[in-house]
């Protein structure tokens, strides 16, 4: 007969009769410790799995363009200042996907509704954004469209038509040809993504020194401070006829000031340091985001964003590419070559931009810049 088993007996594969030895008794403290360990393991694994799912979800949102493959490497400008960065930012009015539900008026197709070349000097403590008027007549280089088909070169075409005819890579190639500046990165946000970003922030605050009339479907606002949601923000940056001189050049002022207001809002909320808010922003932004292939992952975007942390929106300089009214078609503008050449050279070599390079003959139609709204830190609603 076998002896009784105690709590200190070492378990064996079985006893002499072939049966399995009973397991030792466990103390209440031991059961608690094991329970806590299993719970911790489940939490850790669950968090890791959830983190991987979130990462994969956001990563899968991002579309990308391989600029070197689309443009070629032999005909792109050389980089002059290694640690400076030049980022082409496009706001697209594509009607695809979620954009189809937005109000586009009677315009069809897709255009690069907003285009800014953002220059971040070596040291990354400040930035300059140069807006390119959409109605500027330019020479489009020979390109390949998104399907790899050749698109012939053309003269005197509107800048914003390049996107619809040949795609974003051709816009990059066009800007590089105009400026002689190597575009390091490309970021495109479409209308739905812009709206989602503003809503994820809970709105953006702007201050107007005069009212917007709401003409031709634009936003109607009294003078003063207003908290704009995503839908109204989209109308705000697209407003043309209801504010200022009604020109596309006047609208650029609205777009630049709204961009600064949005960046200030992100900084004020410490959105990049708040994981929950950061996820909301990232989810909203990446759903409608297209980048160059080097930025086409959440890791690359995060690293780039962290490297820009020293840039203060309050010191960011906004400039319109100097243009003059076209002599043949006064409804269009052409690049003011003397001023523009100075501007491009300063950015290319990471030097201070001379005042003469910022003077646009066509500003406001009279050589004077139109008054612009001010970004406001106030959260008051309007």
N, C-alpha and C positions, 0 to 999 in steps of 0.2 A: 504494500500500500504506500502511496506517495505521501510525503509530508505536506502540511498546510503551507500555502504561499503567503509571504508577508510583503509589506510595502517595500522592503529593501531587497527582495529577491531579484536577481538578474534574469530577465526573460530569455528563454531559449526557444529554438525552433519547435520543440515539442518535448513531451515527456516520454518515459519508457514505453507507454502504451500507444504512442503515436498521436496523442492529442496535443493541442496547442496550449502552451502555458498561458495562464491568465495575465493580463496587463497589470502593471503596478498601479496602485491607487494614486490619484493626483490630488494634491492639496488645492484648496480654494484659491490661494495666492498664485499657484502655478497655472490654474485654469485662466485666471484673470490676465496673467502675463501673456499666455499664449493667445488669448482672445484679442488683447491689445496689439500684439505683433501681427496677427492676421488682418486686423482692421487697418493697421498702418500700411501693410503691404497692399491691401485693396485700394486704399486711398492713393498711395504713391503710384501704383500701376494705373489706376483710373485717371489720375491727373496726367500721367505721362501719355496715356492713350488719348485723352481728351486734348492735350496740348498738340499731339501729333495730328489729330483730326483737324483742330483749328488751323494749324500750320498748313496742312494739305489743302484745306478748304480755301484759305486766303491765297495760297500759292496758285491754286487752280483758277482763281479769278483773273490773274494777270495775263494779258496777251502781250506778245513781243514782236519786235522787228529786228532782224540782224542787219545792222546798217552797213557793215563792211561787205556782206554778201550782196545786199541790194544796190549799193553805190559803187563798190569796188574799193580797193585800198590804194591804188596808184594815183587816183585823181582827187584825193581829199587833201585839204590844207594840212601842213605840218603843224604840230603842237609847238608853240613858242615857249610858254611858261609851264613847266611840267606839273606843278602842284596847283595851278589855277584850274577852274572848272567852268565850262560853258554848257548850259542846259537849255535846249529848245523846248518850251512849254506850249502846247497847243490845246485850245478848247474847241472841240469838234461839235458841229451841229448835225451829226449823222442821225438819220431817222430809223436806224436799225434797233432791234431789241427793245429795251425799256424806253428808249427815246421816242418810240412811236406813239406813246401815250401823252407826250408833252406837246404843248401848243407851239407849232412852228410857223403859224400864219400860212401864207400861200406859197412858201418856198419848198421845192423838192430837192432830192439829192443830198449831198453832204458837202460842207465847206469847213475850212479851218477858220472858225468864227473869231478866234482870238489867237494871236501868236506873239510870244515874248521870248527873246533870247536873254537868259539870266546868266550874268557873269559873276562868279565868286572868285575873288582874287586869292593869291597865295596867302595862307594864314586863315582863310575862311572866317573872318570876323565881320565882314560886311558883304553887300551884294548890290548889283545894278541890274535892273530889268529894262530892256529895250523893247518897246512895243512896235510891231511892224503893221502899219495900217493895211487893212484887208483889201482896200480898193487901189493899192499901189500897183502901177503898171510896171512889170518886170520882164526880164528875159528868162524863160524857163529852159533849163538844160535838158539834154536828152536823158531820159530815165527809163527804168523798168518799173512797171506797175506791180501791185501786190501779187499778181499771177505770173510775173516774170516776163510779160510782154513788153516790147519796146514802145516807148512813147517819144515821138520826135521832139526836138527842141522847137521853141516858139518864142516870138518877140511880142512885146506889148500885150501881155496877158495879165489879168488881175491876179495878185498874189494869192488870194484865197481860193482861186480856181485850181491851183496846183494840186491841192489835196484831193479834190474830187476827180481830177483827170488821171493822176498818177500815184496817189497815196502818200503816206507820211514820209517814207524814205526819200521821195523826190522833194518834199518840202525841206528836209534836212539838207539835201544836195543843193537846192536853190539858195538857201540861207548861207551855206558855206561858199557858194560861188559869189554871192552878193558881197559878203563880208571879208572873205579870206580867213575866217576864223574856224578852227576845227571844233565841231560840235561834239562834246564828249558824251553827252547823254540826251535822250529824247523822252519826253513824257507827254502823253495825250490823255486828257480827261474829257469824256463826252458830257452832254447836258445832264443825263440822268445821274452820272457820278458826281457832278458838281452839286446838284440839288441834294443828293444823299449826304454829301460831306457837310453841307450847311445844317441840315436837319440833325445829323449826328452830333454836331456841336451845340445844338439847342438854339441856333440862330446866330446871326452876326449883326453887330450894331454899326450904323453909319449915321452921319450928320450931314444934312443938306443946308446950304446957305440960301437956297431959293427952291421953289416948288418944282416938282415934275408934273407935267400936265396930263400925262397918260395918252398923249396923241398917238394914233396909229398902233394901238395895242400895247403901248409901253406902260410902265408902272406909273400910277398916280400917287404922289406923296406930297404932303405939305412940307414947307421948310422946317427944319428942326431935326431932332434925333429919333431914329426908328430902329426897332429890332426886327430884322427881316428873316422869315423862314426860307426854306429851300426854294419854293416856288417863286416867291417875291424876289429873292436874290437873283434868280435866273432872269427874271424880267428886268431887274435893276441893271445888270451888266449888259443886257441887250438893248436897253433904252437908247434911242437915237434921236427921234424927232421931238420928243417931249421935254428935252432938257438942253440948255445951252444953245449953240447955233444949229443944232439938228444935223450935224455932220458926223461921219464916222470918226473923224479926228476928235470930236468932242466926246464920243462914246469911249474912246481909249482912256480918257481921264477917269471916267466912272469905273472902268475895269481895273485900272491900276490901283485906284484908291480902295476898291473892294478887296482886291488881293491883299493889300496891306492890312485891312481891317480883319480879314480872315486869319492871316498869320498872327496878328496880335491876339485874336480870340484863342487860338491854339496855345499860344505862349501863356496867356493869362490863366487858362484852365489847367495848365501843366498837363495837357492831354498826352504828351509823349511819356510822362512819368506815371500815368494812371492806367494800369493794365486793362481795366474794364472799358474805359473811355477810348483807349487806344485801339482796342479790338473793334469797337463800333466804328471808329473812323476808318480803320484799315479795311473792314468789311465793306463799308459804303464806298470807299475810294477805289479799292481794287476791283470791284465789280465792273467798273467802266474805265479801267486803266489799261493803256498800252504803253510800253516802254521799249527802249533798246534792249537787246538780249543781255547786256551786262547788268541791267537792273531788274531783270525779269524773275526775281524771286523775293520772297519776304525778307530773307536774310540780307540780300544785297540792298534792298530798299531801306531796311532798318539801319544798316551800317552807314549808308549814305546820309540818311536823316540825322543820325548821331553826329556825323562829321560836320553837319551844318548847324549844330546847336549854338555855336557862337555868333551866328548871324542874327542881329536884332532887327525886327521889322521896322522899328521906329527910325532906324538909320539907313534903311534900304532906299536907294535912289531909283526913281522911275523916270525914264526918258522915252520920248517918242522918236523913232527914226526920223531924221530931218527929211521933209518932203516939200515939194512945191507943186502948185496946180499945173496940170498938163496944158500945154498951149493949144493942143488939138481938141481935147475933150476936157473942159473945165470941171466936169463932174468926177474926174479921176486925178490922182496925184502921181508924181514921179519922184524918184529919190533925188534929193538935193546933194549932188555928188561931192561938192567941196566940204560941206559940213559932215556928211556921212563918212567920208574918207578919214577925217580926223577922229571921229567916234570909233570906227572899226579899228583903227591903228592903236588907239589908247587901250581898248579892250584886249586886242590881240597881244599886246606887249605888257599888259597888267599895269598900265600907267594911269595917272589921274586924268580924267576927261576934261579937256579945256571947255570953257564956257561957250566958245564959238561953235563947238561941235554939237551943242544942244539947241541951237537956234533953228527952228523949222520955219521956213518962209510961209508955209501954208497953215500954220497953227491958227485956228479961229478965223481963217480967211483974211486976217489983217496983220499977220506977223506977231500977234499977241496970243498967248496961250489962253484957252477958255478956262473960266473958273471951275474948280473941281470940288466935289464933296470931300469932307474930312472924315477919316476913320475916327470913331469915338470909342473910348473904353467903357462908356456908360452902358449898363445892361437894360436901360429903360425901354419899354416897348412903345411901338407907334402904330 
